[in-house]
Amino acid sequence: MKEAVVIKSFPNGIALYLNADLSFEKVLEEVGFKFADARNFFGAATMALSIEGRPVTDVEELRILETIRENSNLNIACIVERDDAVNKNYVKALAHVQKKTEEGAEGQFFRGDLKNRETLETESSIIILGDVYPGSTVISARSIIILGGLYGKAHAGGNGRDGAFVAAFEMEPERIKIGDFKYLSGTKQSKWGFKPKVRPKIAYIKNDRIIFEALTKDLLSTF
């Protein structure tokens, strides 16, 4: 009989194969069992996740992510399509971020979401393992990396430090401020959370204005 869930790894990521013939509730239950059993094996690594074998809705994706979080110490930064060549760039960028952290680069982690108009402020660079929801704000005297979605506000480079940036795996901010430069979104976010295809971006100062570019390992390493 075909297994309900099969977990396989790829560079900096996990592929989750789901049985299309079983109910989603049964598959979700098995996801919890599988990750609980593999908790020590995976540890607290930060990884991308690929969901394969059956189509899933946005709500089902979120339930899968919550189940993984409840049954493991993994930090799932984004959902990707494993065979999409574009994803190779930001999976490499993810590895770059993790390597800099392991090497003791100055900065701190915050695990969780910012919502309900919460504000997080720090004098160091910060890596957020979660989402920044509309109405909430993250403020850093240095740089901000969000391994999730930026749908609220982000203020970086508050101390006037050159080279400050804001990077996110889902970049739909209400407002970004880097140093003395501001960007205000003219569109309203209709939804947030993890999506099947994300396009990570980095915002930084160039020619006296904030610009956005695709997040790649090579670009991130220049900061």
N, C-alpha and C positions, 0 to 999 in steps of 0.2 A: 504493500500500500504506500502511495506517495506521502511523504512527510508533510505535516501542516506548515512547518517553517524550517528553512535551511539558512544558516548564517555562513557566509564566506567573506574573506577579507581581500582587499586590493590596496595598493599603496595609499596610505593615509585615509582609508575608508573601509566601510563595511557594506557588503551587498546582502540584502535581506530578501530571500526568495519565498514568496507566499503562495500557498496552495489556492488555486482559483476555484476548486470544486467544493470547498468547505465554507461554512458561514464565516463572516468577518469576526464575529464574537469568538468563535472557536479558534480562529487564527490568532486573534489578539491575545487570548489566554495563553496560547503556546509561545507567543513572542515573549511574554512575561517569564514563563518557565525557562526558556532558552537563555535569556540574558541573565537571569538569576543564577543559573548553573555556571555561566561563563564570567561572572562578576570578577573573580580574581584573575582570570586570564586576561581580560581586557584592561583591568585597572582603571585609572582615571584619565585615559588618553582623550585627546580632542580629535574627532574624526568627522568625515562626511558620511552620509548614509544614502545608499541606493536602494530603492524599493522596486522589486521586480516580480514577475510571475502573474500579477493581476493588477488591474487598474484600481486606484484608490482615490477617494474624494479628499478635499482639503480637510474636512472634519476627521476623516479616518487617518490621515497623515498625522494630525495633531494628537490623536489618541494613541497612535503607535509611538510617537515621540515621548508622550507622557509615560507610557508603559515602560519604555526603555529607561527613562530617567528614574522611575520608581524601583526598578529591579537591577540597576547597575550604577557604577560611578562614572560612566562615560559622559563626555560632553559632545553631544551631536551638534555640530556647528551649522550644517546645512544639509538639505536633501538634493542630490544630484542624479542625473542620468549617467550611469557609469560609462556608457559607450559614446557619449557626446564629447568630441574633441575639445570643445570650449572649456569643459569642466577641468581639464588637466591644469589649466593656468591657476585657477583658484584653489584647487587641491594642493598644488605646490605652494601657493601663498599661505595656506593653512599650516603646512609643515614648517614654513619659514617662521611664522609667528610662534609656533610651539617650540622650535629650536631656540629662538632668542630668549624665550621665557626660561627654558631649562638651563641656559647658559648664565642666568642671573641678570639679564638686562633689567635696568631700573624700571619699575612699574608694579602694578598690582592687578589682581583678578577680582572680579565680582561675579558670582554665580547666581543667576536668577533674572527675573524680568523687572523692569521699572514701569509701574503703571499707577493709576489713580493719582496722577499729577505729582508723583514722587520726584525728588531731585537728589542726584548723587554727585558729590563734589570732591575732588582730590587734587593734591599738589603734584602728583606723579602721573606718568602715563597709565592708562587703564585698559584692560581687556575685559569686556563684558560677555559672559557666557549666557546670553539670553537676548530678549528683545527690549527695546525702548519704545513704549507705547505712546500714542498721541497724548499730548498734554504733559508728559514727563520729560525730564531734562537730565543730561549728564554733562558735567563741567570738569575739564581737566586743564591744569596749567601747562600740560605738555600735549600728548597725542591720545586719541581714542580709537580703539579697535573693537568693533561689535561683532561677535560671532553669532549673529542673528540678524534681526531687522531693526533699522533705525526709522521709526515712524514719528518720533517726537522731535525734541530739540537737542543739539549737541554744540557745546562751546569748547573749543580747543585752543591751546596757545595763549591762555589767559595771562601768562607772565611775560608775553612778548617774545617768547623763544622762537627763533627761526626754525623752519622745517617741521612745524607742527602740522598734523593732518587728522582727518576723520575717515575711517574705513569701516565698511559694513557689508555683510553678505546680502542684505536687502536694503537698498538705499532709497527710501521714500520719506525724507525728513520734512517736518514742518518748517524747521529753521536750522541753519548751520552758521556758526560764527567761528572764524579762525583768526586769532589776533584781533585786529581792528576791522576785518572784512566780514561782511554778512551776506548770507544767501537765504532768501525767503521763498518757500514753495508757493506757486500760484495755483496748485491743485489740491483737492481734498482727498485724503486717503480713504478709500472705501472698504479696505480690508487689510489685515496684516497677519503675520505668522509665517510659517514655513510654506514654501511653494515648490511645485515639482521642478521648475526651472528658475534658478536664481541667477542674477547677474551682479556679482559683487563689484563695488566701486570704491574708489578712494577720492576724497575731496582734499585739495590743498591749494596753496596760493601760488599763482603764476601770473606774471605781468599785472600785479596789483589787483587781482580778482580771484575769486574762488572758482576753480574748475573741477570737473568730475571726469575720471578716467576709469577704465576697467581695471580691477585689482589683479595684478599678477605678481609673482614672486620677484621678478626682476625690478618692477617698479617699486615695490614695497622695500626692497633692499637698498634703494637709493636714499631712504630717509634715515 
